[in-house]
């Protein structure tokens, strides 16, 4: 019987295949890179259409079956889980690195069989990483330490913190929310006088945000689980609404549940039995109307918003950002100092007067969460149920904000360590000091393999530790230009040819990031390539003068510490190692998983 031939040629995975895969991923994320970019249009799992420029969100939405692509994405996910940022940077680095390896493959490995060629290149790159990159990492850390100083005082530090916060959140939230949260975190970190009551923190740090949370009367009651929300709580906060950009409510609106209709009725003094839903709609509409009159246009709520509330919000032109998952509980606890976990009590009191009793309750599942279905009666004249339950919020919001807090505290500790080894000027009893003075320990992604000499492994770990103790730097390609500048100085004409070639390849890999940033900032420039070369030469002059610089919103390189882009040194160094390590792995991947060449057209 004649054998049936495959319509596609089958052979070992080539370097060109790796270039094609990484280039495909680069094309997906490149347009969304930088502060001025084109967000990607996506459809969420719930069917909602959103725009995002978050690299992890974009890449995690892909469904790729090729083992090489899976290897890249898994490495990027792992990098993001440790450092929280740098997904797109790793992809840009890797794509350009593989492209340059392909261009120089014959020189790097000689005229050998394709499998041997990849193996030789992989070994050569690994040797270069172990022997030379760590020394350059130390050089760049020392250079940044010398440039970055805190002589300009707390205002400069505060501005840098806001830049870090805004950069991390960029593309994940509406711009007003991003700006406000940037202010929040930066001010919180520098608020050393935090009282016992966490509401002092709220009033200090959320000055442009109206907070809807239980007032003192509510806090004095036995029922502190958010099941009821008295209208007086809103009234006291309304005087702050005029300066509010948006509203965050911790006791959100709850919609009517399932069950016996009588369980949702209250006997109010002087009135017949009335449906609680009627009071809900009236209360919500009245409250939202007042917010709208105060200029509020956005509400952040920690629960799934019921349909009737959305209809009312749409009628008033108020946007609602909803979040409904368990991880948010941790942030709400940090955010208010109060736990949102519900508990059961028999009555609700205010100043000793009983407002209402819970006749009976039943645990039910609502929106995937365990809630309480209540039957209540009112005892206090004029008391009305205000419909509001505390519900757990959303994973997306919480992951971003937890990451933001973590990074800002890490950055603060790095600033302190980089500028002042003795922390004698801080109050050791300060809550903020305790949060920041714990130096972060961590390692860069491993680039060693079985058989690596012990002294080399120890050397790499030392570099990783140093890089995590670094300062923050204003960016827009600053890290890449500086690293390239140091490499060009180290590997001059007298260097061995192979090392000189690897240095040139890594330089081109690094410059793919500022070049992509420049392209997104200047998409309409005719002579874009020559313009970037001029910007690169200008960057060298700034580096020789020991200055910060960045691309502004018009794509012009300028010496400006107030950049819209902020780069965190340990994340950048980790991204560099992740890309180099990925290249070493991918060049050997077929020997491990038996990857075959990508299908080609029959032509």
N, C-alpha and C positions, 0 to 999 in steps of 0.2 A: 504494500500500500504506500502510495506516495505521501511524503510528509507535507503537512499544511504549513506554509510559510506565514509568518506574522506580517501584517501590512506595514509594521514599523520596524526599523532596524533596532536590534538590541545589542548594547555594548555597555562597558563600564561607564559610570558617571564621570563626565569630563568637567574640567574647570569652567568651561563655557556654560555648562548647565547650572553650576553654582552661581555664576555671574548672572544668568538669566533669572534665577529664583530670587536672589537678593535685590536685583534691579527692579523686579516686579514689586517687591515689598517697599522699596525706596520710593517708587512712583506713587504708591498708595499714600504714604505719609508725608512726602516732601512738601506738597502744597499747603499742608496744615502746620508747617514748622515755623516757629518764631512768633513774635507778638502781633505782627501784622500779617495775617495769612488768610487762606480760604478754608474755613471749616468744612468737614466732611458731612454730607447728609446721610443719616442713618435711620433705620427703623428699629426701635427697641423690641424686646420680647413681648411687651404689652401692646405693640402695634403703634406706639407713639412715634412720630417723625421728629427727629432732633438734629441739630447741628452741633458738632463737637470737633475740637482740635486736640483732644486728649489722646496721646499715642497708645496708651494701654487699652482704652476703650475701642479705638479703631482696630487695632491688631487682634484683640480678643473676639471681635465680631467675625473674623475670617474663619472659613472652614476649608482647610487645605489638607490634602491626603498624602502628598509626597513626603517621604521621610526626612529629606534635607530641609524642606520648609518647616516641618514639624519641629525639627531640632532647633532651628533658628527661633521660632516662636516660643518654644519652651524655655530657651535660654533667656529671651527677653522678658518673659513672665517672671522667671526666677529673679532676674535683675531688678525688676520693678517691685517685687515683694520685699526685697531687702532695702533698696534705696528709694523707692517710691517715685522715681523719676528717671528720665534718660532713655526711654524706650525708642523714641525716634532717633536719638543720637546714635544709639548702638546700630540701628538699621543703616543709617547714613554712613557711619564708619565702615561697617562690614561690606556694604555694596561697593564702595570705592576701593577698599583694600583688595577684594577679590578681583575687581576689574584691573587694578594695577598688577596684581600677581599674574593674571592671564597675559597682559601685555609683555611682561618680562619673564615669562615662564621658561623660555629656552635658555636664557642667560642664567637664571637662578638655579636650574637643575640639570642643564646640559641636554644633549640629544639622547634621551632615554625613552623607554616605553612609558605610556601614559600613566599607568598605575605607579610605576617607580618614580616618575616625575612628580606626581602629587605627593608621594611619601617623602621625597627629598626636599621639596619645598616646605612641607609641613615641619620637618625636622629642623630645617634652616631657620624658619620663622620662630619656632619654639626656642632655639638657641639664642636668637637675637633678643627675644622677649626677656629671657632669664638673665642674659649678660649685660644688656645695655639699657633697656627701658627703666629698670628700677633706679639707676643713677640719675636719669633724666627726671624721674618723678621727684626725687629729692631736690634737684636743682629748681624745678618749677615751684615746689612748695616754699623753698627759701626765698625765691624771687617774689612770690606773692606776699609772703610775710613782710618783706622789706617795703613793698609798695603800699600795702594796706596798713593804715594807721588809724588810731581812734582819736587823734588830736583835735578833730573838729567837734568832739563832744557828743552828748547823748542824742541831739537832734539828728546828727548824721547817722548814728546807729539806728535810730528809730526809722529813718527813711529807708535804710538798707533792709531792715526787717520787713517793712511794708512791701518793698520790691520783691523780696523772696516770697512773701505770702501771695501777692498778686500773681506772680509767675506760676506758682504751683497750682493755683486755682483757675488760672486762665483757661477758658474754653469749657469749663465744667459748670459754670453758673452764669446767670445774667451779669452784665458788667457792673451794675449798681451793687449787686450782692458781692462780687469779687472785690470791689473797692472798699466796701464796708468791712468785709471780713479781714482784708489786709490791715485796715486801721485797728480792728479789734485785736488781732493777735499781736501786732507790734506794740500796742499800748499795754496789753495785758502783760507782756514779758517785762516791760519796764516799770510796771506798777509794783514797787517793792512794799508799799504800805497797804497790805490787804487785811482788812478786818475780819472778825470772826464770821460776820454775816456775809455770805457770798453775794448778796444783792448789792453790796458796795462795789464789788467787782463789775457787776452788770452796769451800774450807773456810771462807773469810771470809763468802761471800755466800749459800751454800746450807746454812745451819746446820740447817735443819729438813728436809733432804732427803737420803736415802741415795742415793749415786751408785755405780752398778755400772760400773766402768771398770777397765782393766788396771792392776795394781799394779806396783811397782818391778821385780819379777822378770819380769813380762811386758814391761815397757818395755826391759829390758836384753837381751831376746832379739832375734834378727835378724828375726823375723816380727812386724811391728807393724801388721798389716793387719786384725786382728780376726777372723781365721779360726778361732783357737782361744782359749778362755777358761778358764783353769785355775781349779778350784774354790777355791784358796787366795785368789784375788782377792776373792771374796765374803766369805770368812771374816774378813778384817781389817776389812771395812766393817761387819760385823754389829753391832759394839759401838755404832755410831752409830744403829742402827735404832730404838732405843727412843724417840728424839726425832724420828723421821721422820714427816712427814705423808703423804708418798708417795715413790715410787721413780722415778728416771729411769735407764734402762739404756742405755748406749751400745753394748753388745755383746749384742744381743738373741738370742732363741732362734730357731733355724732348723729348719724341718721337713724331713722326708725328701724327697729329690729323686727324679727319674725316672732310670731306667737299670738297669744290671746290679746285681743284689742284692749280688754279691760286692764291689763297690766301696764298699759301706757296712758292711763288716765289719772288725773289728780282731782281731788275735791278741794277747790279753792274757796276760802271764806267769802260768802255772799254771792257765789257763782255756782252754776250747775257744773256737773262733770264736763271737763273739756279735755280734748285730745292734747297730749304733751306736744305732738308734732306741730300743732297750731302755734303754740308758744315758741317752739323752736324757730319756725319760719319767721315769726314776727320779731323775735329777739335778734336773730341773725341779720335780717334785713335792716332793722333799726341801727344795729351796731356797725354794719358795713357801710351804711349811708353816712354815718358820722365820720368813719375813717376816710371815706372818699372826700367828704367836705374838708377834711384836714389835709388833703393832698397825698394820702397814701395810695400807691398804685400797685403794690406787690405784697403778697402775704406768703410767708414761709410757714407751713404747718407740719406738725409731727404726726400726721395720721392720714389715712385715706379720706379724701374730701368727698362727702356725699353729693349726689346729683343735685339736690335742691340748693345746696350752698353754691355749687358751680354755676347754676343758672342765675342766682342772685348776683354773684361776682361778675359774671359776663354782662349782666344788665348794667352794672355800675362801672364797667371797664377796668376791673381789678384783676390782675394776674395772680394765679395761685401756684406755688411750687410745693408739691406734696412729697413726703418721704415716709415710708411705712415699714421699716424692717428692724429686726431685733438689735443689730449692732448700734443703732442710734442711741440706745439707752445709756451706753457708756458716755457718749458725748453730752447728752442731756444732763447727766449727773455732774460732769465737769462744768458744763455751761451754767448751771444754776446752783450747784452744791446740794441739790435735792434729788433723791432717787425717784424715778417715775414708776417704780414697781408698785402695783396696787395692793391694798390690804382691805380687810372687811371690818367695818365698825357698825354699831347699831344706830347711831344718830349723828346728826350734823348740828353743831351749836355755834352761836356767835355771841360773845360776851355773856356766856352763861345761859342764854335763851335758846331753847330747842327750836331749830328751824324746821326740821323734818325728821321723820323716823323711817327707817327701812323696815317695812313690814315683813318682807321676805325677799330672798335673792336666789338666783340660780346661775351656776356657771355654764356658759355657752361658748361655742367657738364662733367668732365673728371676724371676718377678713383674715382668717388663718391664725387668729390669736385667741387666747382664753380671756373672755370678758365676763362681766356680771350683768345679768338681766334682773332689774329691780322692780319691786312693787312698793310704792312709797305713799305716804300721806303727809300733808302739810299741817303744821300746828301754829306757825307764827303768822299773825295777820299781814296780809299783803305779800306773803312769800310766794314766789313763782319759780318753778323749775326752769333752769336756763340751759338745759340740754347738753352739757358739755362733759365729755369723758376724756380722760387721758389715754392716749393710744401710743404704741411704739412707732417710731419714725422709719427713714429709708437708708439702705445700705450705701447707695452712691454718695449721698450727702455726708454721711458719717465717715466713710473711708477717706474722703478728701480732707475733711476737717481734722480728723485724727492725724493724718499724715502731715497736715499743715502745722499743727501744734508740735508734733514730734520734731519736725525739721527746724522749726523756729527755736525750740529749746536747744537742739543740737548746735544750731548756728550761734546762738548766744554763748554757749559754753566754748565754742571754737574761738569766738571773738575775744572772750576773756582770756583764754589760754594763749592765744596768739599775741595779745597786747600786754598782758599782765600776769606773770606766773604766780604772784602772790595775791590771793583774793582777800587781802586784809581790809579793803575799802567797802566790803559788803557785810551786811548784817547776817550772821550765820543762822539766825532764827527766822529769817524771812522765808516765806513759803516759796517765793520765786527762786531764791538762792538754792534751796534744797532741790528744786526741780532742775536747775541749770548746772549745778556744781558737780553732778555725777557725770564724769566724762564717759562718752560713748566708746565702747570697744567693739571692734568688728574686723572682718577680713574681706579683702577683695576677692572676686571670683577666682577659684583655684586654677592655675595654669600649669601645675606640675602633673606628672604622670608616674606610674610605678617605675622605680629605678632612678628617680631624680636624686642626686646627691643631697645629703642632709644639709650641708652648708648652703646650698643654693636655695633650698626650701626655707631655711631660717632667714636668709637674706630677703626673700620675697615677703615674708610675714612682717619683717621689720618695716619695709616700705609701706605695706598696707596700714600698719599702725600709725605711721607718720602722716599719711595722707588723710586719715580721719581726724587728725588734730589740726587741720588746716583752717585758714580763714575763708571768708566768702569773698568773691570778687565780682565786680560789675562786668557784664559780658557783652554779648553781641559778637561772639567769635574771639573774645579775648584769650580764653584758655587755649584754643587751637592755634592762634597766631603766636602766642608765647611759647608753646611747646615746639612749634615748627621752628621758631627763631633759635631756640636752644639746641635743637637737633642740627640745624644747619651750621651752627658754631662748633658743635662737638665733632661732627663728621665732615671734615674738610677734605681737600684733595689728597692729603697724606693718609687718609683712612684706607683700610683694606677695601678693595672694589666691592666685595659682596656686602660688607656692612654699609658701605656708602649707598649701594643700591637699595638695601632694606630701609635705610634712613629716608631716601627719596620717596619710597613707596608709602611709608608711614606719614611723611609730611603731606603728600597728596591726599591720603586718607583723612587726616585731620582737617585739611582745608576744605573738604567737602561740606562741612557744617557751616562755616561762615559764607561759603559760596552759595549754598542753598538759602541761607538767611538773606543774603544780599539779593538773590534772584527774586525771592518773595516780596522784598521791600521795593525792588525796582523792576517790576515785570515788563514795563513798556520801554525800557532803554534799548536803543538799537545796538550799540556796541557794548553789550553787557560784559563779554569776556575781557575786553581791554579795560573796561572800567573797574572790574574786580582786580585786575593785575595792578592798576594804579592804587586801589585801596590797600592792597597787600603791601605795596612798597611804603605807603603812608603809615601802615601799621608798624613796620619795622622802625620807622623814625620815632614813633611814639614809644616803642619798646626800648630803643636806645636812650631815650630821655626818661625812662622809668615812669611812664604815665599810664593811667587807665584810658581806655577808649572803647567805643562801641559804634555800631551803626544806628543812626537815628531813624525815625519813622519814614524818612524820605530816601533811605538807602545811602546816606552820606556818612563816611567814617569820621568821627570827631572825638576829641579828648573830652569826655564828659562822664563824671562819676554817677550822674543821675540817669543811668540807662534804663530803658523800659525792660531790658532783658537782664536777668540775674542768673549767674552761673554759680553753682556750689561745687567747690573744688573736689571734694571727696566723691561726689556723684560723677563728675567728669572723668576723674581718674579711673573709677570703677567701670564706666562705660567704655573707656579705652581698652582696659584689660578684657572686658567681656567680648568686645569685637575681635581682638587679637586671638583670644582663646577659642572663639567660635570658628575662626578661619583655620586654626590648627586642627580642630576637631573635624570640620567639614571636609578638609582635604584627605582625611582618612576614613570618612564615614562609610564608604562602600565596603571596606574590609570588615566592618563591624556588622552592618545590617544588610549587606548584599544589595545595595541600591543599584538600579539599572539606569541607563541613559534615559532622559526624557523623550517621549514619543515625538517623532518628527513627521512632517507631511510626506506622503508617499512620493511627492515630486522630488 
